[in-house]
């Protein structure tokens, strides 16, 4: 690298650390001291400002209306899937619980994450073969089990992340380890099945699909099982059990190989699911009302980032390539392509809801996450415009949506082409749990903190076209010396990139990836806590 490209040490401006005044499209955010939790302010066009506000207010909203802080009719740590009075308001869905736990940890809400973790470990029951298995949802103090692998897997990944972020002397850290290491744990169940089966059968929306009964080998669920084994292996590595670490990684590798063997079609795209008995796909299932070109299959790629980091291009066995082929196949569907090109909406279904419905989770959420991970920043910018602006101001026919803030994420988003084709209704409505969690993750992907390897911190900002940058403050980072906090300033305007970061402690190795002259350029720094880059793009 040129000496002129890198400036170290960086004299970090104290006013940025102690006071941040951000004005973006009429939004003003003031920080007069270090914020208690991670925050981010995006700059650029109207969508950047709106998305900033939507993330911030939706976090506040879920704590205000859905999070159970003290035992009541529900145990502490129970989170309503939607606020009281809305659909699913007395349910805590396992899949949503896992994604929420993940975001709590990675945004620094450790106290709330602790309560959610203890609630989930206390409520889960055992399945018919004696393993803890999470149900579709909880709705009381009663212990319940189930067969939706995506719930068990996302919760296990969330628990693993929390384990990493807790101090060694924390009693909950040992409690999580004991739960996941036990021979009755969700991890043990995956390994128990893999002794005799090539894949793991599950049920529900990410089993056979909506309204499809019975167990199926689903590609999203099975890849989640791979990620669960890898997340668990990292716990064993930190705990110092090298044998258990390598054993879990080996099982993950074998399962991934079986996914490539049985769940990849002749055109090198993912197969949604196959029958456990025949290991063949059923066209009636794949082309059912909710399954035909269902964009939830984008979850294979987007979920990779929850455990393995933000550079899927480095993934072995072509996972990135098959996921990209699948994404492009979804995009090529005429109705989806027409509506995305025209409006920026990434629709969720092809047949169901006249192909004109989406959501901030399985539609827009996974779609934008994949766009970012594939570095399709122009495409992501177009999608952000729809997401941010239609959360703030939905189509005028959407009279059924009830919420106390226009910035709250909500479940059902409609294309303008939906008008006259279906009833426009809110479903689970504002602050539906999974539909706030995936936008939170989107915000993290833009910021680009990758601490999946505690020995090497990667900073990979992915700022959409028409955005100019962000200020990210007080972000927790998992390192081999524990969790530290990081501040990042990124601006890209006038052909010049300014990137700086600051942490209170040295980090062994930091790798920064930035877009320079239409290419990605990497900068590596050893044993540093302050970095400044000023580059011509």
Steps between C-alpha positions, in 0.01 A plus 500: 500500500610858444608697804264776390209254523545429870545732796587354842471581781170679465434805716134422558296817531370528854187679393402195293542278803320725742238673288340400175243719336362335188263678267368282224192598306344683791597241763715622788670260740711637784749300706659698785687200640571138412160338436418199715430278199618488142358769275538585134412805293491458122561795268404578143156501340158498664504122535818509709342742743172313519669164552704649785183610672313177431771285656529720808128536565421133434757400762334736746155375398564132563633575848201723571223275374623141471790424734396345834750634752350345815295185560131560434265287292823411315848435639765772492679499164185395311453723194159541344519428130288810447369762747186429701182497296670387179525160338749272687521746791493220760752282319881494506611327179824304533636606162433864582644450848828378359533790258411750773751346739762528226430870448490577873847354539652664194356844581620481861167448681661243728262537795196439281678216320565330833130501587398369158758219520392393848135513395560279196712243683237487774203452267627246248384143542631166372384326185385141475858368486615696804673808357423866564328623182336838458136524390345735248418733791452533876183655643524442876729375776442144378802310364447411133702324231461476123653405168577836337874484461530866407382590850743266676784611274452876518465482880816289527691747283373787715604319819843434350547868419392599850745248648783668309398846620476412870792528740672180609381529860135553400284216633273518195797421275540165674125443493490548122799270456341231713173528305664476157756236596248268665416171333137621483571836331376621158857453375504141627172438315651609168795268554272216613303519175812526286621162625239330281372767261669719237290806587275628780123492455293791629155649473333837454552797268864400455425129488262402222371856493180678595202261514720201411472241777762251606879497529723602208868548433504875441808681371463804727445290813785265418743783432388647833595167657846535343531850643378376839775237513757762399374746762521228763851405386613856574373465856703183544806671354471787748443249782824329402355165393684444171353151450141623530580800280635286217223241537225761460675653198532156343127434543423840349720421201332164442154655516604774257627236259163323520320827430706539182423140407123502555377861496657645185309485171638434153516874432723554808233665712368395840212253521252621761441154651497127434306211645695328784397155378585535131752788505312635200316826454126507447387744230164540674680618814752721320229667292246539780332830570765627741807310380529582131809724473462590870763760584554347844752274328731806497543418868768242415743778406383768741518270804860409417598843632355419845786261573765494228555869426438757230711368213308208349722518190751302705253219572607155385292266285331774300240600760527859383473402133191284546339767718573765235352278230192453716470873564527578128243230419258659747568842350434371148139414581308751282265639765774540762745655254242743363400619846855519634624695201206737519452545875790336685280240672644148527182295511468198726283269290418431136142370526387582853366854552505554122879519516477853640576449872825525691630547853809641674603141582458218247447732204678834520715393795671192360503664156688812611734296720595289199542807282744640754687172543525468122626862487208599275491849652309668217227239527501533880461876472185457291360252753585729793300777336189284498555355847571826681246717320216246507551429869464873564219553249326185370270507198192714573268199479668350809234622743520190722848576638491616863814626673597779735807600297538526121857371545406156635579207271191291428432155358318533167629732230305540177598590148287769335393218268327325792218754496180345372649149498469417869395629839761737640536402866770521766517138614727502806547873447754738645801377700449135400815352649671330206411795278696739717794265556596461134517878437719526813728244339494696172628805688784289642594373155534856375727586795695182427650385831613140457629350826425139408870426560605650837864509386434720195246781485373577151331830417306470175263798458249459217339838444220499238526727200365850572595470867812688607594326824425443866608556858487181708559545873566261788479174308593182689779299339593146603878454525729239654539735797126542553248752372610854423306795357569659163414832333508528121472804275459437126439763232515463122433822314662707230715206393666482841458232765563581864503204735598504864444275798589513867491248783614543863734200469740362243370239258747236382415517128259728314418458131306780328340456158407814304383572143785667312468576127231237442695231685519383859825594671618343827701665778649300786618646831651315797458583870306820465207683653488798262483496120462779247473457124455779247483380143400616155230270363 
